[in-house]
Each structure stands twice: as structure tokens, then as C-alpha cells.
Amino acid sequence: MTAVTDEGPGQGRGRTRAEEPAPGRSPDGGAASGENPGHGPDRPPGGWDDGLIARRAATATDGTAPGQAPQAVPEDDVRPQVEAYVPSGSPLGPRLDALRELVGLSRARLDRTALAEAGRVLDEAAARQRLSSRHTVVAIAGASGSGKSTLFNSLAGAQISESGLRRPTTAAPLACSWTDGAAGLLDRLAIPGRLRRRPQPGSAAADEALQGLVLVDLPDHDSAARGHRDQVDRVLALVDAVIWVVDPEKYADAALHERYLRPLAGHAEVTFVVLNQIDRLPGEAADQVLDDLRRLLDEDGMALGEHGEPGATVLSLSALTGDGVGELRELLGRFVQDRTAATRRLSADVDAAAARLRPVYVAEGRPGLGEGAREEFTDRLAEAVGAAAAGQAAEREWRRNAGRACGTPWLRLWRWYESTRQPGGLDRGALTAPPEEHLTARQRIEQAVRTVADDAADGLPGPWAQAVREAAVHGAQGLPEALDELAGRATGAGAEGRDTDTGLGAGAGSGVRGGAGAAVRGGAGQSGQAHAGRGAKPPRPAWWPAAVLAQVAMTLLQIFGGLWLAGQIIGVLEPGLLTPALVMLAGIIGGPLVEWSCAAAARGPARRYGQEAERRLREAAAACGRARVLDPVAAELVRYREVRERFVAVTEFSTTGR
């Protein structure tokens, strides 16, 4: 008759070696045979044997007469009943740590549904590691009529699970434990005490090989009762290994392969597939069906443990006649004594979670911000603030200043007259904007931000690409105003100009910032560039005083020659037109010649001055764009690289090669 275990919820966990009862005994020293079905998970901590009848039964079983003290547990019986789960020498620990860090780093970027499976694996791994490592929980699953309950009874050596023609026969998971200390594991499976059994003692060798086995008989996975299917799914997610029992009629059932075997292909090392009822197949039909079953498993992607390779164990047997059951018992014995099933199951769970997370962590190519993208972004910002036009305006301003300092007074007077007739005539060319200037500077900045964000996010998984774009857009808020402010600082604008002696001075403009700032504030790029440069006066080269003195001398010669000629004409001076004419001609020719020479000499310094103004404005725009857009984008890329490294740490020690 089958003995019933005394393990209930809350029992068997946290005991020390001295407190643990000997196998087959209750906590107070009584035998662990018999069970009151009325006591389940809610029975008191004292166990089922706290009543008079139970104590008498325990005394009788123990071989002591009523009224005599029960036999004490020998002090030297210190066999451990519960040991902490310590997968020594296994990469599972580092992988779980990496997965935990991966989930922590990703919570702000991924939604909960994407991380739900990884979180469940971490929770279940932590729960399993707190429980016994001496036990291996193996579930027997199969379709209705496959004979799984018969196989369960055959392995246990007793009629524990009900079997018959009525369907469904098994309504709830039923457990059979070969050793004590598995109460915590069965509590985790939510198997009540009334459904926990002990096997029939058999041969010493068989019992020794299966020490630590916890066998669970499951309801039919194709049961008409939805609750039965839900129990199968729940328990299969928690056990260390599973034995799939198929029969010659349903071994190719699509529900089995599509719902279970194919999704659990990565758990091949903790999977047994048993072809039952071979006694119904004549001749070589059993081998043919077994070969076809192997073919289907191969199509499901499940590796087969053949020729010493790791994978699923596939064999045929007859639970009714016992043919092949001994081989399965032997394989189970080696599997249980290896004590790595839980580690391999958890490792396969980590592999499955990593496979689901792969689309949100693995990028196509090598995403990032290259030098080309950074330079293009800087060029776009410089174009948006009108850096090139501001440099050209600064160059023109430098040359105008040279012309005012070294030009003839008569030419300056003519230019002043023309400027009074046509205001802004000096800059008519600058007011003509090319067709692309119809886009506002703000639109150019937004386009530059979108472009650099798209370049940085190219190839990234969806959530991380979205995070990069959001970082770029958020940093671009206020960028036009910041560019305006920094452009003013870079160009040193704001100094008040003053008119020259002809009244055509620089005026109180806004310098290079006038063009850059107006462009940034949303107008057309050239709208402010027309007045760029009319601010702080450019530096004067060392030769300007000499050129000014030369121009003054030429002007004095013209005046002196003119007065000399006038005096001769009116008779004040003696006649002699040649000499005063030559003096006046020298002044008339020398003035434009000095002006032309100064203009030629000013081209190089003016060009360098304009280039320096453009460089300052360009650097100001680049620094502002880097601080507000490029640095946040780079920070998101660094975060992605961190989580990618954690993902690689999760997958690089994969035992399934996935």
C-alpha cells in the first residue's frame, strides 16, 4: 500500500540538520504513513499526526506498544533534508545578474510588457534558488488517453494516480516524492498535502537511483476543461524537467507541437519524449513511429540527445506491460543524480527571455554619431545662423573701412550723395536672397536636428531609436534663441560705432550678430545679413596711417594746384600754367592711385577678418548644438551600448546555443 508523505505547506523549509526528522518519520518522531484527506494546506503547523488516532497509528507503525515512548531519532542521523540551491561552477549566476542589470537599465526606455517575461524568469529563478537543490521536480504531461497516469504509477511502483477509460481522469496535479524535504518545492507548485504521495519501496538499487526525484502527474493538456489546461501551463513553467508522453495516435497532434514542443525547443536538455503503448503496434511499426516522432521533433527545432550530444531524450515503452520502463527509470536516475536539471531549466528560461528581448536590443549594423554626421550638423547650424553671410559682411565692412580711411574725399562725397538718394543702396546685392532662403532659419535648425537624430538612430531597435529622437527634439527646444545669444558673444557684437569725418561711419549697428541674430530669430537667412558687419569697428592694419597721410598729401596737392591755377587766371599770380597744372594733376591721379593701392592691400586682411568672423560664429553654433543636441544623443547611445553589453553577457554563456 502506498505511504503518504507528511509534507504540507510550510513544512520542510528552514530546518537545521538536528531539527530535520529522519526519512519516513514525522516531526515528533512518528512514522509518516497514512494521511487524513481532510487535512490539507490549512492544517496546523504540528502536522497531521497531532491527533490521538494518528499518534496510535504512528506508534503501531513504529513497533512500540501504546503508552510507550516513541523511538527517538538517532543523533547521528544528520542527513540534510533541505539544502540551499547553489549552482557551483555554472554561468547561470552571472547571467542572472546581467539580466537583472539589463532589466534595471531598460525600465526607463522599454514598456513593461517587453520586460515582463524577463522579470518573471528572474522571480522564478530567485524562488527556485531558495529551495532544495537535492530534489529534481519532473512533470509527466501528455494528451488524454496517452497513458501518462499509468506511466506515473509504473514508476512509483504503486497505484497512486487514477487511470481508466473515463476522461479526464486526472483533474489536478499529483506529486510523488522519493525523499523528504520537498515540501517547499511542492508548495511552489501549489500542490496540496492531500495530493502528495510516496512511492512503493522497491529494489534498493532502484530506490537509491531515484533519491531526490519529485514526480508530478499533470492533467491532460488537451482536456475539455479549461481549468485543467491552465494547471498544466502553470506547472510546466515551474518544474525542472518534463516527460512528454505520446501515443501512436496523437504523437503528431498539432496542439502538442505548436503549443508546447516548438515553443519549448530551447528546453531540450530537460525534456523527455516517450512514445507509449508500443504494445499496440505490430512488428517494426514501433520503430517507424519512433523515427517519425524524431523527425517531427527535429522540425520543431528541438535538439535530440543522440550520440552523446545534449538534447531531448526520446524512447519508446509500454507503461502497461512494463516494456522499456526500466530504461526510463535508469535514465531518470542518472538525470536526477546529476542534480543539474534546475540549473539547465533556468538557463533555458534565460535563453528564451533573451530571445524575446533580442529585437529590442540587437541593432542592425553599427549605429552611432560619426564624424561625418557631426560635421553635417555643424554645417547646417552654421548655415541656419548665416555664418558664411556674416563672414562676407564682415569682410565687406573691413574693406569699406579701408575705403573710408584711404579713399579720396570726392569719391566718398559722391557715395554719400548716392546713399542719401537710395537708402541701403550700398547693400543692394546682399538683399537678394537665393531660392533656398525662403525657408526660415528655425525650420533649418529643426531640419538639422531631425537629420542628425535620424542618422544616430539608424539601425537602432525601435525603443532606443525613439529615445534618441526624443533626446534630440527635447534638446532642440530653445536652440534658436541660444544660438542667437551665443553668436552675439562669439562675434563681440554690441559695440557702438561712430561716423567718420564724411558722415558715412559704421553707425550703431549690431555687428556680425545683426545678420546672425536676425537669421536665427526666424526671418529669411539673408534678411539680417544685409546689415551684418556694421557694428564693432574692425582692427586697422599698421599701414593705414601712412596711406591716410598719402591721401591727405594728394588732396593738398589738388587743392594747392587748383588755387595756384586760379590765382594765375585772375591775375594775382604770374602766368605759368604748366607747373600748377602738373601739381594738380599729380594730386588728381595720386588720390585714386593711393585708394586703389589700399583696396588691393586690404583684400587679404579683409578676407582673413571675414573668415575669422565666420569661424567664431560657426564655433558658437557648433558648441551650442553640441551641448543641447549632440551630447544628449550621445548619452542615449552610451546607455544603449551599456544595455547591449549586458544583453551580450546574458547570451554569451547560453547552454542551448541560441
C-alpha positions, 0 to 999 in steps of 0.5 A: 500500500502506498505511504503518504508523505507528511509534507504540507505547506510550510513544512520542510523549509528552514530546518537545521540538520538536528531539527530535520526528522529522519526519512519516513518519520514525522516531526515528533518522531512518528512514522509518516504513513497514512494521511487524513484527506481532510487535512490539507494546506490549512492544517496546523503547523504540528502536522497531521499526526497531532491527533490521538488516532494518528499518534496510535497509528504512528506508534503501531507503525513504529513497533512500540506498544501504546503508552510507550515512548516513541523511538527517538531519532538517532543523533547521528542521523544528520542527513540534510533534508533541505539544502540551499540551491547553489549552482557551483561552477555554472554561468547561470549566476552571472547571467542572472545578474546581467539580466537583472542589470539589463532589466534595471537599465531598460525600465526607463526606455522599454514598456513593461510588457517587453520586460515582463517575461524577463522579470518573471524568469528572474522571480522564478529563478530567485524562488527556485534558488531558495529551495532544495537543490537535492530534489529534481521536480519532473512533470509527466504531461501528455494528451488524454488517453496517452497513458501518462497516469499509468506511466506515473504509477509504473514508476512509483511502483504503486497505484497512486494516480487514477487511470481508466477509460473515463476522461479526464481522469486526472483533474489536478496535479499529483506529486510523488516524492522519493525523499523528504524535504520537498515540501517547499518545492511542492508548495511552489507548485501549489500542490496540496498535502492531500495530493502528495504521495510516496512511492512503493519501496522497491529494489534498493538499487532502484530506490537509491537511483531515484533519491531526490526525484519529485514526480508530478502527474499533470492533467491532460493538456488537451482536456475539455476543461479549461481549468485543467489546461491552465494547471498544466501551463502553470506547472510546466513553467515551474518544474525542472524537467518534463516527460512528454508522453505520446501515443501512436495516435496523437504523437503528431497532434498539432496542439502538442507541437505548436503549443508546447514542443516548438515553443519549448525547443530551447528546453531540450536538455530537460525534456523527455519524449516517450512514445507509449503503448508500443504494445499496440503496434505490430512488428517494426511499426514501433520503430517507424513511429519512433523515427517519425516522432524524431523527425517531427521533433527535429522540425520543431527545432528541438535538439535530440540527445543522440550520440552523446550530444545534449538534447531531448531524450526520446524512447519508446515503452509500454507503461502497461506491460512494463516494456522499456520502463526500466530504461526510463527509470535508469535514465531518470536516475542518472538525470536526477543524480546529476542534480543539474536539471534546475540549473539547465531549466533556468538557463533555458528560461534565460535563453528564451527571455533573451530571445524575446528581448533580442529585437529590442536590443540587437541593432542592425549594423553599427549605429552611432554619431560619426564624424561625418554626421557631426560635421553635417550638423555643424554645417547646417547650424552654421548655415541656419545662423548665416555664418558664411553671410556674416563672414562676407559682411564682415569682410565687406565692412573691413574693406569699406573701412579701408575705403573710408580711411584711404579713399579720396574725399570726392569719391566718398562725397559722391557715395554719400550723395548716392546713399542719401538718394537710395537708402541701403543702396550700398547693400543692394546685392546682399538683399537678394536672397537665393531660392533656398532662403525662403525657408526660415532659419528655425525650420533649418535648425529643426531640419538639422536636428531631425537629420542628425537624430535620424542618422544616430538612430539608424539601425537602432531597435525601435525603443532606443531609436525613439529615445534618441529622437526624443533626446534630440527634439527635447534638446532642440527646444530653445536652440534658436534663441541660444544660438542667437545669444551665443553668436552675439558673444562669439562675434563681440557684437554690441559695440557702438560705432561712430561716423567718420569725418564724411558722415558715412561711419559704421553707425550703431549697428549690431555687428556680425550678430545683426545678420546672425541674430536676425537669421536665427530669430526666424526671418529669411537667412539673408534678411539680417545679413544685409546689415551684418558687419556694421557694428564693432569697428574692425582692427586697422592694419599698421599701414593705414596711417601712412596711406591716410597721410598719402591721401591727405598729401594728394588732396593738398596737392589738388587743392594747392594746384587748383588755387595756384591755377586760379590765382594765375587766371585772375591775375594775382599770380604770374602766368605759368600754367604748366607747373600748377597744372602738373601739381594738380594733376599729380594730386588728381591721379595720386588720390585714386592711385593711393585708394586703389593701392589700399583696396588691393592691400586690404583684400587679404586682411579683409578676407582673413577678418571675414573668415575669422568672423565666420569661424567664431560664429560657426564655433558658437553654433557648433558648441551650442548644438553640441551641448543641447543636441549632440551630447544628449544623443550621445548619452542615449547611445552610451546607455544603449551600448551599456544595455547591449553589453549586458544583453551580450553577457546574458547570451554569451554563456547560453547552454542551448546555443541560441 
